[in-house]
Amino acid sequence: MTLSQIAMPEGAVETLGDRTGFVALVDRMQVDPALKVVNSARISYDKRKQAYDEKDKKLCRFLWEHGHTSPYRHSFYTFHWKAPLFVFRQAFKYQVGSGWREYAVDGNEVSLEVFDVLFDTDKGCSWNEISGRYVQWTPEFYVPSLFRGNPPHGNKQASLDLPASFDHAREHELMLEECREAFRRYEERIGRGVAKEIARMCLPQNLYSQAYWTVSLQGVIHFLEQRLEPDAQWEIRRYAEAVYALVADDLERVGVRRDEIVKPRNP
């Protein structure tokens, strides 16, 4: 068997403008996801259809608008991502594509993500990433060409482009030099006999990795609702835009519009 390194797949959507990061749709289940939604709903009445029509789209709309979301968890997609490590750490919480529940401890609501990661990964984990224990990394780094700063007040998660007077080019080069130096030390440690799993500890968060992500239709919508929001970090928004572009036709067929996924802010 011959193995080769993964190149950008045909049909992939580039993400960060550096011809490195991308999202590709590897597989969607063969059954029409829209038809699967309505048939999984109609099984309650021991009914099934062979073709999808406008009445079915109305049924999909009804199910979504009234929170009957279990039929949306029978259709799955597999995406191939190439992204910086810090983007993957944000995306990791969306690895479970079929269980959406609310939890309370001592009467207090508890973060859904905490319980999903602790209890659902053994049953529904759908995230497989390059392992730095097994392979030696490639020196590919995401370094922005325009840098952002935090606003002096307001949303602490927000960031805004720094002004043109800021030396963006110099900052870009400084960050790139730091990444190259860290990678040089990483390679030197491996050369001295240090295991890859230890040597990698000095590598920066903007190192590119790759992963397969399998997720339900509902899980895709949930991801888009959160990561297409204007206050999501710009880099992961770019990945959300790529995912949306790859599934937009399916979302249209099940009657879920973009303006419902990204809700307008209150004035």
Protein Blocks (a to p, Z undefined) as FASTA:
>chain_A
ZZddddddehiacfkonomaccddfbdcfbafklmmmmmmmmmnopacfbdcfklmmmmm
mmmmnopaklmmmbccdddddddfklmmmmmmmmpckbccdddeehiacdfklmmmmmmm
mmmgccdcddfklpccdddddddfbdcdddfbhjfkbccdddfklcfklmmmmmmmmmmm
mmmmmmmmmmnopafklmmmmpcfkbccdddddddfklmmmmmmmmmpfkbcfklmmmmm
mmmmmmmmmmmmnopafklmmccddZZ
